[in-house]
């Protein structure tokens, strides 16, 4: 089993930065957060899975909480939170 002691844990600040910048600057997000683009996509995918009720990956509850806040802060024209399907189209 590989040693994961050098892994950088996602913080709320990382996830918020990613949600703000990832669509236009994925490589910059990787540099700024210390995570690879593939790790970022996996984290976002885990959050989506959690919000969709499909899984409970380690850490995804925290990721999902921050993503849910993003959905609520970026409502549709009708004032309802951004649908998870739209989020998936934008980020995954």
C-alpha positions as CSV (number, residue, x, y, z in Angstrom):
1,X,0.0,0.0,0.0
2,X,1.5,3.4,-0.9
3,X,2.4,5.9,1.7
4,X,-0.1,8.8,1.6
5,X,1.7,10.9,4.3
6,X,2.5,13.5,1.6
7,X,-1.0,13.9,0.4
8,X,-2.5,17.4,0.6
9,X,-5.9,17.3,2.2
10,X,-8.7,19.4,0.6
11,X,-9.7,22.4,2.7
12,X,-12.8,24.5,2.4
13,X,-10.5,27.2,0.9
14,X,-9.2,24.8,-1.7
15,X,-12.7,23.7,-2.7
16,X,-14.1,27.2,-2.9
17,X,-11.1,28.2,-5.0
18,X,-11.6,25.3,-7.3
19,X,-15.4,26.1,-7.7
20,X,-14.5,29.7,-8.6
21,X,-11.7,29.0,-11.0
22,X,-11.6,25.4,-12.3
23,X,-13.8,25.8,-15.4
24,X,-11.5,28.3,-16.9
25,X,-8.1,27.5,-15.2
26,X,-7.9,23.8,-14.2
27,X,-4.1,23.7,-14.3
28,X,-3.9,26.9,-12.2
29,X,-6.2,25.2,-9.6
30,X,-3.9,22.2,-9.6
31,X,-0.9,24.4,-8.9
32,X,-2.6,26.6,-6.3
33,X,-4.2,23.7,-4.3
34,X,-1.4,21.1,-4.6
35,X,-3.8,18.6,-6.2
36,X,-3.7,17.2,-9.7
37,X,-6.4,17.9,-12.2
38,X,-7.5,14.3,-12.0
39,X,-7.7,14.5,-8.2
40,X,-9.8,17.6,-8.5
41,X,-12.2,15.9,-10.9
42,X,-12.5,12.9,-8.6
43,X,-13.2,15.1,-5.6
44,X,-15.9,17.0,-7.6
45,X,-17.3,13.6,-8.8
46,X,-17.4,12.3,-5.2
47,X,-19.3,15.4,-4.1
48,X,-21.8,15.0,-7.0
49,X,-22.2,11.3,-6.1
50,X,-22.9,12.2,-2.5
51,X,-25.4,14.9,-3.4
52,X,-27.1,12.5,-5.8
53,X,-27.5,9.9,-3.0
54,X,-25.3,7.4,-4.8
55,X,-22.4,7.0,-2.4
56,X,-20.6,7.9,0.8
57,X,-17.0,8.1,-0.2
58,X,-14.5,9.1,2.5
59,X,-14.5,12.9,2.7
60,X,-17.3,13.4,0.2
61,X,-19.7,14.6,2.9
62,X,-17.4,17.6,3.4
63,X,-17.0,18.1,-0.3
64,X,-20.7,17.8,-0.9
65,X,-21.4,20.4,1.8
66,X,-19.2,23.0,0.0
67,X,-20.6,22.1,-3.4
68,X,-24.2,22.4,-2.0
69,X,-23.4,25.9,-0.8
70,X,-22.1,26.7,-4.3
71,X,-25.3,25.4,-5.9
72,X,-27.4,27.6,-3.5
73,X,-25.2,30.6,-4.1
74,X,-25.6,30.2,-7.9
75,X,-29.3,29.8,-8.5
76,X,-31.1,29.4,-11.7
77,X,-33.3,32.1,-13.2
78,X,-36.2,30.8,-11.1
79,X,-34.2,31.4,-7.9
80,X,-33.9,27.7,-7.1
81,X,-30.4,26.3,-6.4
82,X,-28.4,25.2,-9.5
83,X,-29.4,21.7,-10.4
84,X,-26.8,19.0,-9.9
85,X,-27.1,18.1,-13.6
86,X,-26.1,21.6,-14.6
87,X,-23.2,21.4,-12.1
88,X,-22.0,18.1,-13.7
89,X,-22.2,19.7,-17.2
90,X,-20.1,22.6,-16.0
91,X,-17.5,20.8,-13.9
92,X,-17.3,17.2,-15.0
